[in-house]
Amino acid sequence: AEESQNAGKDTLVMATNATFPPYEYVDGEEYKGIDIEISQAIADDLGMKLQVDDMDFDSIIPAITTGKADMSLAGMTVTEDRKKNVNFSDSYATGVQVIIVPEDSDITGPDDLSDKLIGVQQGTTGDIYCSDTPENGGYGEDHVVAYQNGASAVQALKTGKVDAVVIDNEPAKAFVAENEGLKILDTEYITEDYAIAIAKDNTELLDKVNASLAKLKADGTVQSIIDKYIKA
Ligand code: GLN
C-alpha cells in the first residue's frame, strides 16, 4: 500500500507568528489576517480542518522541519538560506523592508543607519540584512537589537532604546498607525516574495498546496483576501 504522510490526516496544522498585521494578528480570542484566511481557503479546498499554531517567528522553520506543523504562512520571505531547510510554495504576496523612525529623526534613508542602533524582529529578513557586515550591505551585529516581535521593536523605538526599526512594509503601516510620532521612510530596499513553507520531505503536500493556491489565485480568492486587509 502507498504510505503517505497526510494519509488519514484531516487537520492541516499551520504555524505562524500572530504579531504581524495585517498578515496575522490576534483580535480578541481570534486569529485574523491575510495568511489566516488564505490558510483556511487552502484547508477548505483540500477538505481539511485548519489548526493555527502561534509561535515565535524563529521557531517556525524548526516546527516545519520536525513535523510539528505541516505548513507555515507567516509573511515569510523566500530566501536561499531558508530553502536549505524547507520547500516553498509558489509566492502568494510580496513585501518590502522599510525603515520606521521618530517623526523628528535626522535619519533619511538606509545610508544614515550605519552609526545608529536598529531594532528588528528576531530571525526576520530585516534582522538578517541589518546584522550582515557592511561589505554585504548590512550594519553589523553591534548595530542591531533583535526583539521577539515587531511590536516590541516599535515600543523600543518609541522609548528611544533604538533609533530606527527595519521591518516589512504592511506591519510597519499598522504599527505607525497605532503609535503616534513615528513615520516610515521611502527606501530603496528590494521587494521580497512571501510563500508557504513546507517540510522538504512532504512534496505531496507541497504539490497539493500549489494546486490549491493556483486555483485560489485564478478564481480571485487570494486577491480578494489581500484587498480586504490592504487598501490600495
Ligand atoms: N518577511 C520577513 C521574513 O520573512 C518577516 C516575516 C515576519 O516577521 N513574520 O523574515
Residues whose N, C-alpha, C, O or C-beta is under 5 A from the ligand:
A	BS01	LIG	F20 F57 A74 G75 M76 T77 Q121 G123 T124 T125 D168
